[in-house]
Amino acid sequence: MRSLIGALAAVMMISSAAYAAEAEGKIKAIDRDKLTITLDNGKSYKLPGEFDVDALKEGMDVLLAYDQINGVNTITDMELPE
């Protein structure tokens, strides 16, 4: 049974990694209550819970790495290009 659970967990991690993607653009809107940002392409991305939202400002350029988890674009890494 433990082998089956371990195998299932591994498959789920591999399948979620298949959805990894990147996005680049300017921050159009920040929703501090929902911990999301919307880029100028119109797509929204969920910030990690421990992220310092106050460090972000509308109009900033960002480069995001994200995974699609349960239909939500969840940020896994963020860079602020210079």
C-alpha positions in Angstrom: 0.0 0.0 0.0 2.8 2.4 0.9 4.4 1.7 -2.5 1.2 2.5 -4.3 0.9 5.8 -2.4 4.5 6.7 -3.1 4.1 5.9 -6.8 0.9 7.9 -7.0 2.6 10.9 -5.3 5.5 10.7 -7.8 3.2 10.6 -10.8 1.3 13.6 -9.5 4.5 15.6 -9.1 5.7 14.6 -12.5 2.3 15.5 -14.1 2.2 18.9 -12.4 5.7 19.7 -13.5 4.6 19.1 -17.1 2.5 22.3 -16.8 5.5 24.5 -15.8 5.7 27.6 -17.9 7.1 31.2 -17.9 5.5 34.5 -18.4 7.0 38.0 -18.8 5.4 41.4 -18.6 4.4 44.4 -16.5 2.3 44.1 -13.4 -1.1 45.6 -14.3 -2.9 44.9 -10.9 -2.1 43.5 -7.5 -4.8 41.9 -5.3 -3.2 41.8 -1.8 -6.2 40.0 -0.3 -6.2 37.1 -2.8 -2.4 37.2 -3.2 -2.6 37.5 -7.0 -1.1 39.7 -9.6 -2.4 40.4 -13.1 0.1 41.1 -15.9 -0.5 43.3 -18.9 -1.3 40.2 -20.9 -4.5 39.9 -18.8 -3.6 36.6 -17.1 -3.6 36.3 -13.3 -1.0 34.5 -11.2 -1.1 33.3 -7.6 1.7 34.4 -5.3 3.2 32.0 -2.7 1.8 32.6 0.8 5.1 33.7 2.2 5.7 36.3 -0.5 6.2 40.0 0.5 3.5 41.6 -1.6 4.5 45.0 -0.5 7.7 44.6 -2.6 5.6 44.7 -5.8 4.3 47.8 -7.5 2.0 48.2 -10.5 4.0 48.9 -13.7 7.0 46.7 -12.6 8.5 44.4 -15.2 8.6 40.8 -14.0 9.6 37.4 -15.3 7.6 34.5 -13.7 8.0 30.8 -13.6 4.7 29.1 -12.7 2.9 25.8 -12.5 -0.7 25.3 -13.3 -2.2 23.7 -10.2 -5.9 22.9 -10.1 -6.4 25.4 -12.9 -4.6 28.2 -11.0 -1.4 29.7 -12.4 0.8 29.4 -9.2 4.1 31.3 -9.2 7.1 29.2 -8.3 9.8 31.8 -9.0 9.9 35.5 -9.9 12.6 37.8 -11.2 12.6 41.5 -11.6 14.5 42.1 -14.9 16.8 45.2 -14.8 
